[in-house]
Amino acid sequence: MPATAMPPRTAIRIAAFTATSCVGTGNAALLDALMSGRSGLAPCRFDGATLPTWIGEVPGVDDERLPSGLAAYDCRNNRLAQLGLRQDGFEAALDSLRERYGAHRIGLFVGTSTSGMLQLELSYRRRDPATGALPADFQYATTHNTASLARFIRQRHGLRGPAFVISTACSSGAKAHASAQRAIDVGLIDAALVGAVDSLCLTTLYGFGSLELLSSGPCKPWDQHRNGISLGEAAAFVLLERSDTLAPDDCYLTGCGESSDAYHMSSPCPDGAGAEAAMRHALTSACLQPADIDYVNLHGTATPSNDRAEDAAVDSVFAGLVPVSSTKGTHGHTLGAAGALEAVVSLLCLRQGLLPGGRNVETLDPTLRSPYLLANRRQPLRRVMSNSFGFGGSNCTLIFEHGSAVRAAAGAAGPERAS
């Protein structure tokens, strides 16, 4: 089939993607969990924590060994990043892009919130009993600092383009996509490694415990008796590439919408105004109408206030006409990695024609109006929207499209718009 000229809106090709979470390493494990209803959540036993909650811990992270030349970067977060990067032929795809465009034309945009915080916690236990000084082998810049993640990936893969770390709580991984889209749009780069990594640590676990936001069992978004989140960890990555032609079997990032409602440090605006703005901005950037979306992957954290606010926003935009669900009952809330992990979920849904049912729901909350899926549905998908909303009102919505839908839109635009 001959290539089609690009439409005036941005359509950035997805060259590769991968995700590693508590359900396993790589896309096959994630897809299996979504299709079978398998959850990776389990009672919390992380690093001796005594909290009555369930979490999503990635197996095998502590068995990872960084290359000797990158030993200074050794921490759980960077080990998790390396484990994730090694899946699904992702590194080979990145090598191919580097050879095609040059290392200086590939950007790096990654999100994290915890970074290597666990490394500081472990070092704090070994502080000098007399002075309280941290041990001499603790290296803040290459472990705990949020920039550590980008520096580690950049050195590991010989990238020389612009590198950014975004830390906006739970929207970090989604906003990394938006930042990369803008950089490609203006010609700063030709391709980008985009993603996020967040790893478990006691500060996060006990911090959310002190906020009384942890679920006592596996989290159950949209349930009438939902009572909090199940924290998880993940590494998820996407390769974005500018493209002058459209391939019908590829997937594309076509819409990014961001907003900041600045309502409260940890609670969303009750009427969902910021979330609604992000979704509408994403639709506008993709030149789409609400009816063009086939499925919405919700932020869906399973706290009473977050689900209520997101439902109000989604209902305002879609008026109950588009099916929705949250996949956090499968892999947990991975905080800074959530937007990137659920971007990969959205891409798998597009590829497989899968609308995943939400897990762990016993009784749907009758006050929530959006048509929440309780069971998997199979149908061809053209466009999927993914929501990520963070603390402080930092909101980001992404839209991914199947190549056939982008081609159809380009053809319908007529020769003037397709030129």
Secondary structure as UniProt FT lines:
FT   STRAND          4..5
FT   STRAND          12..21
FT   TURN            22..23
FT   STRAND          24..25
FT   HELIX           27..36
FT   STRAND          42..43
FT   HELIX           46..48
FT   STRAND          54..56
FT   TURN            59..60
FT   HELIX           61..63
FT   HELIX           68..73
FT   HELIX           76..85
FT   TURN            88..89
FT   HELIX           90..101
FT   HELIX           103..105
FT   STRAND          106..111
FT   TURN            115..116
FT   HELIX           117..124
FT   TURN            125..126
FT   TURN            129..131
FT   TURN            136..137
FT   TURN            140..144
FT   HELIX           147..157
FT   STRAND          163..166
FT   HELIX           169..171
FT   HELIX           172..185
FT   TURN            186..187
FT   STRAND          191..198
FT   HELIX           202..210
FT   TURN            211..212
FT   TURN            221..222
FT   TURN            224..225
FT   STRAND          231..232
FT   STRAND          234..241
FT   STRAND          245..246
FT   TURN            248..249
FT   STRAND          251..260
FT   TURN            270..271
FT   HELIX           273..285
FT   TURN            286..287
FT   HELIX           290..292
FT   STRAND          295..297
FT   HELIX           304..318
FT   TURN            319..320
FT   STRAND          324..325
FT   HELIX           328..331
FT   HELIX           335..337
FT   HELIX           338..352
FT   STRAND          354..355
FT   TURN            366..367
FT   STRAND          377..378
FT   STRAND          383..390
FT   HELIX           391..393
FT   STRAND          394..402
FT   HELIX           403..412
FT   HELIX           414..418
//
